[in-house]
């Protein structure tokens, strides 16, 4: 079947595009549309309807063309061609109209959207802006506030909202009929094309500065939303053609820039992760148990509750169970405030606490989140196996223990798996999914499906100390401590990482999380006979400095205040460990630490602990606040190249990383 077919109904031409699966506007489809409209121009029907076959209207550009040289006709040329026709064209939108697809619809003279359709400009999430007239036409169609919202956030709106702001003319239950009806009406009274219209509303002079502050805050370092805002401002001030050229130039500059390259990398890595997640035999989890209601158990229970699961949480005593309930109640309350759920009571009605494992007799899955202690965890699973159904998935949230040793106590390990959530579990998106050798494909697929349902990103991790994320974290901290030993000030290192784009530097982060966790883990390893040298943070813990909770860690804190102040006591405690007075610029500090992370990440891939570099990058993005627009440590190292990585490390990178660099 050809990409675009044309039929006629009582003087109305109906063009149907058919480019499965999502009618992406790749070059062949753009060419076919241009050709079909050119042929139609010669026929001059009364009016035309543009629609798509399959599950959606044009869902946007073709991702396979990302990063390729553009081939004409561009989407903006097709949109202009439609606009210039002597008869009206109505876009009939079902499924979704996104990015270039929506821009094409804005070239049309009218738009009808099926109830349930979604519309949006996701460009900024890929580091670009709409470059086919989407910004400039929005300025002539929408009130300024709505245009800013739509274009700078990348959000999707539904058909009703689209009608409310004026993006579509009608919401429809019988799409083709309604589109034909509108086409007929417009033929009688041909509307002025959007590009030739006046602005529906001209913003006041203080409008733009106020918007900029908001947009900057939400952009989290991504340049595109601010560029979109700038072009939008110009679109309200300048003539259409001048603003359109500015839009195109800005689009091309962003498209060819580093941020867009990084965000495309993340886009493809996430697609890859979603593919990995699809497996045979996945079951839907409706009822979940959680054992342990501390920081993690309460967070995991909340994450389940917020997505509609029934949850039972077991603790060691009635008192501990009540404390856990309060933690969950508080977290659910916070979720209500953020608008994630409406009614805390409705959510809490699905939650119960217990001290007896009998309560798990009919749960689909139980996650263990008790103390990080092998014996305690093994006891929990031994008891669980007798309390649950034979098909209940049993998961451990261990951070550092070997899941094989935990699962060892089970008779049936095919249903056992590691599900490593990150703190706070109701917020952080990452879950490392750690199968043991005996884990069945169905159990694994079920775990991925559950994580997806939670709105989180599941990344397969192999078994090693710290799995993917905490193993890199350990390396990162050690590298940061090494810089301190060389004489780089703690505050300078944290500032360097913030400048790089992280919300926090490594030392601030440790003060927040507590220095004692890693310390206790090292102590346990020492007790088990391993030779673990003291880190600088161990020196601080031994002096009672465990972080914010003790009033001081790497920094001093004043009562009731989280502002870090450089600490004289720390300087004194560490004086004998500092060997030099290194003078490094902040960018080199950050690049050194990121290169060390990348080196560990590359080794993790080489060992098969992670599937590929993109998956490692996703772990850093979703679990550790690595800036999305940097793409992740491995992507970043690749872009820096071998020579630069060698320069910042002060040595040749290890073979696994060297192999990824050019
Ligand atoms: P926590 O100390 O806050 O909570 C542990 C809870 O388990 C306590 O409330 C305790 O009463 C309960 N508990 C102990 N034995 C139990 C038993 N036999 N039955 C029922 N409940 C029992 O510890 P946290 O931080 O929540 O850690 C739990 C697990 O999650 C550990 O394996 C830890 O390594 C892991 N984890 C921790 C992260 C963190 O950032 N804190 C992040 C990811 C994983």
Boltz pocket constraint, residues with backbone or C-beta under 6 A from the ligand:
constraints:
  - pocket:
      binder: B
      contacts: [[A, 291], [A, 292], [A, 293], [A, 294], [A, 295], [A, 296], [A, 297], [A, 314], [A, 315], [A, 316], [A, 320], [A, 368], [A, 369], [A, 370], [A, 371], [A, 372], [A, 373], [A, 376], [A, 380], [A, 397], [A, 398], [A, 399], [A, 400], [A, 420], [A, 421], [A, 422], [A, 423]]
      max_distance: 6.0
